[in-house]
Amino acid sequence: MKLLQPIFQQDGLSEFDRRLAIESVLLDRALAGTDRLKVSSLLAGPQRIYFDGANPRISTPIEVQPLPDAPEQDFTPDVPGLDPFEALFVLYKRLFDLQIVTGPYEAKRARVTRQFQLLNPLTDLYELSYLVPILVDGRPRALLEISDSYYLREAYFGKNKSRLMVLVGLSGMTIIFGALLAISIAMPIRRLSRRLNRRLKAETLVEQLAGFEIEAFETRRDEVGRLYRNLSRLHQQIITLFHDKERFAADVSHELKNPIASIIANTQNAMAEATTAERAKFAAIQNQAVRMNKLISEISEAAIVDHDLVAAKRERFNLSETIGELIGFFEPAAHAARLHLTFDIESHIHFTGLPDRLARVVINLVENALSFAGPQGQVHIALSKTWRQGLVLKVSDTGPGVAMADRTKIFERFYSAREDKEGREGNSGLGLYICQQIVEAHGGSLTVTQCPKLGGALFEITLS
């Protein structure tokens, strides 16, 4: 615009000479981009074009090309396939057109201000125009229009396709690197996991621990080999622990119960020849020996139960029949103690587990309920199975119940909530602990609450 102002300041120039002067300036080879430049007069009166870079008066030399002798081959258009870059272009174009495309400018306002427009007349063609007035002494004398057009598709593919190809290449390298990691690390770990899953589906923990070895992993020097060797050592330690617990239970039964049995027998013989005062002392010794014998029996049983829960083979049995037989065993004792033993047992309920150990749970819970129910009390046993809760066994009584503070403590070892001295001396505090261990080993839970109907304790076992 600064180059053209001196030309319009010369009032003595004719319109033709002014046009020649403008062309001589704008057609200089030192200027670039004049093919997109247009200079015209103001809109008042007939508009005069001084310069149009798109249609210059000086035409290019004519080139002559001879026609080929052979006819050209028929043109066969390419059928476009699925192009992800094309899909991205169409998606982004719709979003960005809302922000960059403007309405057409008002040319009349170019006398006083500059005008700008960006139009999208075709699918991917954009026309950019900038209209600037040429001022002489503060008055507009002509209009300078700079315009350009470009195809967004070409710009998009020209710049971004190379970048996207680089990203595709990097993605391919990442996939190859990931595949190498999967072959060297992930797949061996997956193989080890599958072996563990097969072992964990065994019926006993002894079967789970057997056959764990994988020879190919023993000689590996990477992290997978270290992980396998650590698991193998842990596996051997667990097997040793189970065997030690089994031997401990046998040693306790043999080494401790025999001397206690001898103490009980000797005090019994001594009581027959002792005086009245001595008889009371021998009776106290005998009672403590009997209590110690019972305590050792339950400790031994707890160790045996732990061993059986991991070593004994589980089987599918009719739990309804098992509990029915136990109820028949307790009915005479309940009748002798003037207690009401009621039950509601759903028939044909089968379960996979250890029948003897689950029967021990029922025996312990019913014995506790009978001891707490009191004279003329009631003990109720219920067994049901639903799709939502699974298998549910409930034992409730009319006793004093379990205090809120003791409802978690009663499942601890050697803990007893009995208040009377006689009850504490005859109870080792291991019964409910053993029950909880057995139930949890079968994948269930044992809880105690207040029975809303009988008012006493309600022990509930849930097995899935």
Order of alpha helices (4+ residues) and beta strands (2+ residues): alpha-alpha-beta-beta-alpha-beta-beta-beta-alpha-alpha-alpha-alpha-alpha-alpha-alpha-beta-alpha-beta-beta-alpha-beta-beta-alpha-alpha-beta-beta
